[in-house]
Amino acid sequence: MGKQILVPVDRSDRSDRTLEYAVESFPDAELTALHVINPSSYWYGNTDGYIYSDEIEGWLRRQGGEVLDDARRTAAEHDREIRTELKLGSPARTITEYASAHGVDHIVLGSHGRDGVSRILLGSVAETVARRAPVPVTIVR
């Protein structure tokens, strides 16, 4: 059995380049593209507080499915097949938990390249994954 590589994807240009990097750099590995839906990013407020509905989740799942379809097409352009997974949760936590639970040998993910105040305020999924992952992590800039 070959190496298991996890590639989180989010439809950004950086994510697309990261998937291409993984496909090219790990030709014999089994690749899994993981898209994490962060429900807390899509809550909207009203006078009664915050709402997260089944309709919103359905829309997010459809969007996530499209992200994974794009990932499969990218891999196919390089004559590769990949597995895809869609999960709900905090991105960094979900990525590291998935890696632990599924025998992942390596994580390859993109960095959005934030620095300074925006990095402090927004945090960094890539940095958190690099610190907490149970396996080696490659961050593509």
C-alpha positions, -999 to +999 in steps of 0.1 A: +000+000+000+014+034-010+015+066+010-017+083+020-017+120+013-044+144+025-049+176+005-074+200+020-091+220-008-113+252-007-115+264-044-090+292-039-062+296-065-037+286-038-057+254-030-057+245-068-019+250-070-015+229-038-035+200-053-015+202-085+017+202-064+005+171-045-005+153-077+029+160-093+051+155-062+036+122-050+029+102-081+026+069-063+006+081-034-031+077-028-045+112-026-076+124-007-090+158-013-108+170+019-132+200+019-142+212+053-173+233+057-170+256+087-206+262+098-197+291+121-185+310+091-220+310+077-242+319+106-262+350+101-277+372+128-312+384+134-329+400+164-332+366+181-295+357+178-276+336+152-293+311+130-278+281+112-305+262+093-308+230+073-313+251+042-279+268+048-262+235+055-277+220+023-264+249+003-230+246+019-229+208+011-238+215-025-210+241-027-186+217-011-196+190-036-187+214-064-153+221-048-146+184-047-158+180-083-133+206-093-106+187-074-114+155-092-112+173-126-078+188-116-065+154-108-079+139-140-060+166-160-029+149-146-042+114-153-048+108-116-078+097-096-083+109-061-107+102-032-128+130-019-143+138+015-166+165+027-167+172+064-183+198+087-164+214+115-135+237+124-110+234+095-078+229+114-093+205+139-112+185+112-081+182+091-059+169+119-086+146+133-092+132+098-055+125+094-054+106+127-085+086+120-077+076+084-040+065+085-028+096+066+010+097+062+014+133+050-007+165+047-002+190+019-021+222+022-019+258+010-012+289+029-031+320+021+000+340+029-015+364+054+009+382+077+009+409+103-024+420+118-046+399+094-028+367+105-032+376+141-069+384+138-078+356+114-055+329+126-039+305+102-054+271+094-020+260+079-001+271+110-025+253+134-024+221+113+014+222+111+016+225+149-010+199+157-009+173+130+002+138+139+021+135+105+045+156+084+029+187+068+040+205+037+027+240+033+026+253-003+028+291-007 
